[in-house]
Amino acid sequence: MDAALRRRSDRIFTMIPIWVSATDALGLPFEEKASTVNINGQGACITLAHSLLPQTLVQIKNLENGRREEFRAVGVVHRVFGDRQEWGVAAVRPKSDIWGVEFTLPAEGLQPKVLIQCTACRKEVLNPVSRIEYRVFLSTGCFSRYCDQCGETTRWGPGEITLPTERIDNERRKHLRRKLTMRLTIRSHGNRTDLVQTIDVSTSGLCFMSKGAYQVGDEIYLTLPFPEKHAAEETKGRIMWAREEAIGRFYGVLYMK
């Protein structure tokens, strides 16, 4: 997938059902029910059984909200399973709203960017949060901020993300975990870094999704810089469990003090 496309906005790993209409690599028209693997402000990665040619125009309908948008095929990302492949597609219209998520572009390096939703109008925004907002969210599950669609200060909580399965019985956890989509950086042995997406968080740890390979027991360092801090802040953690799904690997992390 085009590197510039990946850099322009953050990806959110989510499986959204879509209807795809296009012309395949043999020049034959087709229609196919498919799904996204991840989305961003300029496009998406989708799974298809049909093959495309780069630059082919693709019509996509979001089956969750009924919105349609025209995309162009960028290229194959990799084979998923059987004859299905992941394709990178870029929106023809620069300000596409097909996914129903507002992707903001704050200054370089601000973290964490979190998918949050206004509880009043259900507007979703991918935006950085402050340290105070993050701590309030861990305690109460929501925080207050201004909503330009409502025209007033409202309560905000985690945005809706489709996950393939439930991993662990929440009742067995000692600390309440809250679903939260957040991008963060992980540093492991050899100073290898990986940009990952959280699935849920708590005061004692978190669960993240990555296509990278980690082993149970690995010690890692999670970077959680906030807008009000100029320097990155690392938190040491240990991989406590791992589980592989069709769209990536899920890992549970316990913070180490």
N, C-alpha and C positions, 0 to 999 in steps of 0.2 A: 504494500500500500504506500502511496505517495507520502514521503516523510514530511513535507510541508503541510499536508492535510492533517497529519497527526498532531503537529505542533500548534496549530492555530487555536485549538481549544481542547479542554479536557475531555477524555472519553469516559462514558459511564457504561459499565457492563450491565446490560439488561436485555431480557428476552421479550421483545414486543412482537406480537403477531402482525404480519404484513401480507398484502397481496401485491405480487410483482407482475408487471406486463412489460415485455421487451421482445427483441429479436435475438435468437441465439446465434452461436458461432457459425452455424450453417445457413443463416439468413432466414430461418423459419420463425414466425411469431409464436409466442407461448405466453401462458399465464400460469402462475404457480403461487400457492400459499406457502409462505416461508416465515422466517423470524429474524430479528436482529440479534447480533452477538454483542455489539456495543454501538453507542451513538455519540455524536458530538455536534457542535454547533454548525459544522459545515457538511456533515455526511454521516456515514454509518458503515459498519461491517455487517454483512448479511450472509445467511447460508442459502445456497441454491443447488438444485439438482441439475439445472441447465447450465451450459457454458456460455459465456459472453465474450465479445471482443472488446478490448480497451476502447474507450470513448463512445461505446454504444449508449444511446439514451434509454433510460429505464424509468418506467412509471411505477411509483410505490404508493400504496394506500395503507395508512396506519389503521388497522382493524379495531383499535381501541377507541380512537376518537373520530374516525371517518375522514381525516384530512389526507389530501393527495399532494404529491410533489414529484417533480421531474428531477432525476439524477443522471449522472453519467458514470459508467463503469471505469474505475481507475485501474483495477487489476486484481488478480487472485492473491489472497493472503496465504492460505494453505488449505489442504484437503482436510475435511472434518471427519467423515466416515463414509464408507461405501463410495458412491459417486457424488456425494455432496461436497461442495467447496465453500470457503469463506471468500466473499468478494468485497472489496472496498469500493464504495460509491460516494460521489461528491454531489452535493445539491447544486443544481443549475442556478437557482435563485439565491443570492448571497445571504439573505435574511430569512431562511426557511424556518417555519414554526411547526413542521409536521409532527415533531415529537412532543410538543406541548411543554417544553422546558426552556427557560430563559438562561442561556449560557453567557455569563459575564466574563470580561477579560480584564481583571485587575492587573496591577503592576507585576512584573516578573518576580517570581519567588514567593509571593504571598501564599501562605498555607494556614490551615487547611481549607480547601474549597469543599463546600458541603452542599449536597442536594437537599434543599429545605422547601417546605410547602406552607403557604398561608392557610390556616385552618378555617378562615372565613370564606375566601373565594376560590381556594384550591390551586392558586397560581404556584408554579414551581420555579425555583431559581437555583442555579449553581453558582455559589458565591462564597467568599471567605467569611469566616466568623472570628470574633475576638476571643481572647482567652476567657473573659468573663462569660460570654454567651455560651461557650463550650462547656464550662463548668456548671452553669445553670441548666443546660440541657442534660448533662449527666445526672443531675439531682432531680429535675422535675419532668424531663421529657420534652420541654418546649421552652421558648424564650420569646420576648417581645421585640418587634422591630416594625418600621414603617413599611406599609404596602402601598405602592403607587396605584395599584388597580382598585383597591378599596378606598384609597384616599385618607387613610388613618392608620394609627398604630394597632397592629393585630398580633395574635399569638402565632408563632411559627413552630413547626415540628419537622420530622424527617420526611423527605419526599418518598413517593411510592416507587419501589423497585421490585421487579419480578425475579424471584430466585427459583432455581430448579427444584430444591428439596429443603426440608428442615434437617439440620445436622445433629443437634444435641437437644435433649429435653431440658427446657429452661428451668424446670423445677429442681434440677440437680445442681444448678449453679449456686454458688455462695453469694454472688453479687449480681444485681439486676443488670441485664444487658439491654441496650436500646439500639434498634436498627438505625444505622446512620451510614450514608454513602459519602465517603471522604477520601480524597487522594492524599497519600503520604509517601515519603521515601524511606526505604529500608536499606541499611548498610550491613553487610555480613562479612564473614572472614575474607581476607584479601582485599578489603575495601570495595568489594563489588556492590553496586547500588542498583536498586530496583524500584520503579514507581508502581505502587499497588493501590488497590481500592478496598476500603473497609466495608464490611457487611454489617457488623454491629460493634458497639463499644461499651465499656463499663469503667469503673474506677480502678479495676484490677487488671484489665487487659482488653483485648479486642480480637475480632476475627477479620482476616483480610483474604482477598482473592488475588491470585497472581498466576501467570503462566510459567513463572520460575520454579525451580525445584529446591525445596528445603527439607531437612530431615528433622524428625522429632528429637528435641534436645538441643538443636542449634541455638546459639546465642546470637541475637541480632540487635541492631540499634535503629529505633524509629525516630524520624525527624518530624517534629511538630512545631515549626515556627509559626508565629501568629503575627498579624499585621502590625501590632504595636511593638514588636521586637525586631531589631535589625539583624541579630544573629540567630542561626538555627539552633534549636534546642533538641538534643537527642535523649531518648528514653531507652534504657536497656530492657530487653525482653528475651523470653525463651519460647521456642516453638513447643507447644504441649500436645497438639494433635494435628493430623493432616487428613484431608479427604479429597479425592479427585472427582470432578464432575465434567460434563460434556464441554462446558465453556471455560474451564480452568480448574486450578487447584485451590482449595480452601484450607486456611491454616488458623489455628487458635494460638494466641500469644498471651503469656502471663508476664506482667511487668515485674522486673527485678529491681529491688531497692538496694 
